[in-house]
């Protein structure tokens, strides 16, 4: 694209060791537990960008406004479901038997089919709640120790949850899903991540997609201007189809991910199994159930890790924060 538009483009390369070298620096800039592992990538990207500029533009907001994520494609199929979706739901027992992880194309597809089939059985609000996270509600609750469960205020939790999901009716539309993303995902994940990691290097980020006039305009558009079975962010892609290289039109989305599974099985294995998540430390800490953490670790090192790497990362972030500010 840089060649196509003849822009001044800057490239830098990263090795696995480069990523690992920045891990603890990234954790140090989290003043509260924040479990999006791509914060590490944004930390390094901001560090490199700051060498060339003090203000940068970000594309944050486009996916939430114009239905760019996999979960939006799944919701689109649920809202307009037919025999194919019913077949996927009916084959749920088979999907569960197949290997699932983000580590390969096929195992990731089986993971997505399982999540889709499970989501079909849920209410609109519960479906959103499950698809917006990387752990089921029951799985998160089971991680707590008996003492922590006694202190857990279920009433406050349900009240907060319902407040966050109030924009999703019994029969959701894509507009309902996108509005909930704008209220929940953008301020609590994407914008927080970019703000923390960029300001760690004195870099200011501007988000043109979130100009309120553009946001209001996009929400006035019909759902099929944003997503269909064959394309996401439709109106945005069509608007620039004649400007950008043809290879970019409807290209599969590329995640901004960190190789967590590889790290946890190799470079960081002793850090998690013998230190942060070691049985003795967990028992002394009294917050988590070690038996549940052990199950999660066993899953991590199995042939079917599913979403265990993301859940382990969340625990690592919490433990790192706890040691720095509480212990």
Protein Blocks (a to p, Z undefined) as FASTA:
>chain_A
ZZmnopacddddddfklmmmmmmmmmmmpmbdcfbfklmmmmmmmmmmmmmocbdcdfeh
jlmmnopafklmmmmmmmmgcfklmmmmmmmmmmmmpccdfkbmklmmmmmmmmmmmmmm
pcfklmmmmmmpcbdfklmmmmpcfklmmmpcfklmmmmmmmmmmmpcfbdcfklmmmmm
mmmmmmmmmmmmmmmmmmmnopacddfklgmklmmmmmmpcfklmbcfkbghklmmmmmm
mmmcfklgopacdddddffklmmmmmmmmmmmmmmmgmklmmmnomacfklmmmmmmmmm
mmblmjmmmmmmmmmmmmmmmmmmmZZ
